[in-house]
Amino acid sequence: MFATLSDRLATTFKNLRGKGRLTEADIDATAREIRIALLEADVALPVVKEFVAAVKERARGEEVSGALNPAQQIVKIVHDELVTILGGETRRLRYAKTGPTVIMLAGLQGAGKTTLAAKLALWLKEQGKTPILVAADLQRPNAVNQLQVNGERVGVPVFAPEPGNGVGDPVAVARASIEEAKRKLHDVVIVDTAGRLGVDAEMMSQAANIRDAVHPDEVLYVVDAMIGQDAVSTAQAFLDGVGFDGVVLTKLDGDARGGAALSVASVTGRPVMFASNGEKLTDFDLFHPDRMASRILDMGDVLTLIEQAEKAFDQEQALKAAKKLSGDGEFTLDDFLEQMQQVRKLGSMSKIMGMLPGMGQFRDQLENFDEREIDRIQAIIQSMTPAERANPKIIDGSRRARIAKGSGRQVSDVNTLVDRFFEARKMMQQLARGGGLPGMPGMPGLPGMGGKRGKAKPAAKKGRKRVSGNPAKAAQDKAQQAAAQKDKGAGANPFGAPAAAEDVDYEKAAAALNLPKDFSKFLK
């Protein structure tokens, strides 16, 4: 959604690299590029003015002028200001002290309130709550039926005494749902209300009446992040007519420019609390302003990726695979398939890779990634016998032809998969054993870097002694080596002199040399 904004900001910051200090002209040029980037992203004009003014004021201060790297400091300032306009801190739900917590959803028709009600119910269920959904949207055709279907999918009961399709009193349904929740011991009530194609007096009146009937602990305004500037004016109308405590952004996985997401919180003064970024009922989570700002600036969102992995991955299977990679057993194609299936639970590969820092430069490749390639790999592995998966080395030519035929692929595809599996397993085993990455100079156990693991170490160079890691032992060894060297030098004088200097008779020695006459005066 924020691709255009991210690319434009990345280009702006790239122009600042390598500058030891920033002049007034550099700051003005950077502010102008940031203003254009935000306006192109459809951010509301008042928000843009406030944002750029804050960035310029901080850029002219000591914060940047005294920095060792002014360009990085500008990036930090932009990140901080993005966090500010997105709401500052993560806002969590307030739960009632007594009785069920009532959450009321409001917004325009088509924003995704009914689907979001089921997503919120599933999220609360995972938090240990026992929610109940209330079908108070009795105007839109099949709205009640849709909520019932979604409630069944997430395993949450739906209170729907009226058939809907224009029949029934939504205020009475909402009021009765509180008693139903108390009777069946539900601790959270989620009320789905009706919307319209545009703001009108009837809708506002109905939403206000439902609010007064159930006294919600939280009123959440659901906004479609793809509708642009209209989201801001509609949010302001709801704030004045009904009032709400937080904003929920839907369809964040769309390809719109995303200005609404950056504007609503700043204009209304209400924080963004949740974000829905996919069609699956699990594509829903708390909105973290700092993480969203990092995504916009292509810094990644590793924390969210870790949280999703912790929920999706089977800890027992992961530990088993890690033990096999470290040498306790053999990592097989069955293990590889299990790991791949767990990764699939996180969502699309392009979405996962997009959460890593610096992946903005590979956006085109990620968008063109064929998700069906993983299905093809799975088909090839599942066409193998258990023995072949356990020991891929036995897969010869005839077996590869059979596997290719069984999976509907080419023999070359089977060859590629097997070869890549061996390469990946070797690399992962080296990492697990602390052997380093292949191709990294100076790492042990690499070709041309001292031979294979388990091979005898080359002999030390002649004359070179091993130094102990113990300081006391090292000092003792050094003293012993110095003494030995002294003894050795005393007994092996290069001029042939005896070892003990006090036993030397220099007159006899001179006579033995048969020196010329009158040479003795040079010896005195």
VENTAQUI-V469214 format. One record per residue. RES is the residue in one small letter. OMEGA is omega in whole degrees, 0 to 359 (NA if undefined). Layout:
RES & OMEGA
RES & OMEGA
This chain:
m & 184
f & 185
a & 182
t & 179
l & 180
s & 181
d & 182
r & 179
l & 179
a & 178
t & 179
t & 182
f & 179
k & 181
n & 182
l & 185
r & 177
g & 180
k & 181
g & 176
r & 182
l & 177
t & 177
e & 179
a & 178
d & 181
i & 179
d & 180
a & 179
t & 179
a & 179
r & 179
e & 178
i & 178
r & 179
i & 180
a & 181
l & 179
l & 177
e & 178
a & 175
d & 175
v & 182
a & 185
l & 178
p & 179
v & 180
v & 181
k & 181
e & 181
f & 183
v & 179
a & 180
a & 180
v & 181
k & 181
e & 180
r & 181
a & 180
r & 184
g & 181
e & 183
e & 181
v & 184
s & 180
g & 183
a & 176
l & 179
n & 184
p & 181
a & 179
q & 179
q & 176
i & 178
v & 179
k & 180
i & 179
v & 178
h & 181
d & 181
e & 175
l & 177
v & 181
t & 183
i & 176
l & 176
g & 178
g & 184
e & 177
t & 182
r & 182
r & 181
l & 171
r & 180
y & 181
a & 178
k & 178
t & 179
g & 181
p & 173
t & 183
v & 178
i & 181
m & 178
l & 179
a & 179
g & 181
l & 176
q & 180
g & 180
a & 179
g & 183
k & 185
t & 177
t & 181
l & 177
a & 179
a & 178
k & 179
l & 179
a & 179
l & 179
w & 178
l & 178
k & 178
e & 177
q & 179
g & 179
k & 176
t & 185
p & 171
i & 180
l & 182
v & 181
a & 179
a & 173
d & 185
l & 180
q & 186
r & 180
p & 176
n & 178
a & 179
v & 180
n & 179
q & 180
l & 179
q & 179
v & 180
n & 177
g & 178
e & 180
r & 181
v & 178
g & 180
v & 180
p & 181
v & 176
f & 184
a & 180
p & 181
e & 182
p & 182
g & 183
n & 179
g & 182
v & 175
g & 181
d & 183
p & 180
v & 178
a & 179
v & 181
a & 180
r & 181
a & 182
s & 180
i & 178
e & 178
e & 180
a & 179
k & 183
r & 182
k & 173
l & 172
h & 184
d & 177
v & 177
v & 180
i & 185
v & 177
d & 183
t & 182
a & 176
g & 177
r & 176
l & 177
g & 181
v & 175
d & 185
a & 182
e & 180
m & 180
m & 180
s & 180
q & 180
a & 179
a & 179
n & 177
i & 178
r & 181
d & 182
a & 187
v & 181
h & 185
p & 174
d & 177
e & 171
v & 183
l & 177
y & 183
v & 183
v & 175
d & 183
a & 184
m & 188
i & 173
g & 188
q & 181
d & 179
a & 183
v & 181
s & 179
t & 179
a & 179
q & 178
a & 178
f & 180
l & 180
d & 186
g & 185
v & 185
g & 175
f & 185
d & 182
g & 182
v & 174
v & 179
l & 177
t & 176
k & 177
l & 177
d & 180
g & 183
d & 177
a & 187
r & 170
g & 181
g & 181
a & 182
a & 181
l & 187
s & 190
v & 183
a & 182
s & 183
v & 185
t & 184
g & 178
r & 185
p & 170
v & 186
m & 182
f & 177
a & 177
s & 187
n & 178
g & 182
e & 180
k & 180
l & 177
t & 181
d & 186
f & 180
d & 175
l & 178
f & 179
h & 182
p & 182
d & 180
r & 178
m & 177
a & 178
s & 177
r & 182
i & 181
l & 177
d & 176
m & 179
g & 178
d & 186
v & 181
l & 178
t & 179
l & 179
i & 180
e & 179
q & 179
a & 179
e & 179
k & 187
a & 187
f & 174
d & 185
q & 182
e & 179
q & 180
a & 178
l & 179
k & 180
a & 180
a & 178
k & 180
k & 180
l & 181
s & 175
g & 181
d & 183
g & 182
e & 178
f & 187
t & 176
l & 175
d & 178
d & 179
f & 180
l & 178
e & 179
q & 181
m & 179
q & 177
q & 177
v & 180
r & 179
k & 179
l & 183
g & 182
s & 180
m & 179
s & 178
k & 180
i & 181
m & 179
g & 179
m & 180
l & 181
p & 174
g & 183
m & 179
g & 181
q & 178
f & 186
r & 181
d & 179
q & 180
l & 181
e & 180
n & 179
f & 181
d & 181
e & 181
r & 179
e & 178
i & 177
d & 180
r & 177
i & 179
q & 180
a & 180
i & 181
i & 181
q & 175
s & 178
m & 174
t & 177
p & 180
a & 180
e & 178
r & 181
a & 181
n & 183
p & 180
k & 181
i & 182
i & 179
d & 185
g & 182
s & 178
r & 179
r & 178
a & 179
r & 180
i & 179
a & 180
k & 181
g & 182
s & 180
g & 180
r & 177
q & 178
v & 179
s & 177
d & 178
v & 179
n & 181
t & 181
l & 182
v & 180
d & 180
r & 179
f & 179
f & 179
e & 181
a & 180
r & 179
k & 180
m & 181
m & 178
q & 178
q & 178
l & 182
a & 181
r & 180
g & 183
g & 180
g & 182
l & 176
p & 178
g & 180
m & 183
p & 177
g & 180
m & 182
p & 174
g & 182
l & 179
p & 179
g & 183
m & 177
g & 175
g & 184
k & 179
r & 179
g & 180
k & 181
a & 180
k & 178
p & 181
a & 179
a & 180
k & 183
k & 177
g & 182
r & 182
k & 176
r & 180
v & 181
s & 177
g & 178
n & 183
p & 180
a & 179
k & 179
a & 179
a & 179
q & 179
d & 181
k & 179
a & 179
q & 179
q & 179
a & 179
a & 180
a & 180
q & 180
k & 178
d & 182
k & 180
g & 181
a & 183
g & 183
a & 179
n & 183
p & 179
f & 175
g & 181
a & 177
p & 185
a & 185
a & 185
a & 183
e & 181
d & 185
v & 174
d & 187
y & 180
e & 177
k & 181
a & 179
a & 179
a & 181
a & 182
l & 180
n & 180
l & 178
p & 178
k & 182
d & 178
f & 184
s & 180
k & 179
f & 181
l & 182
k & NA
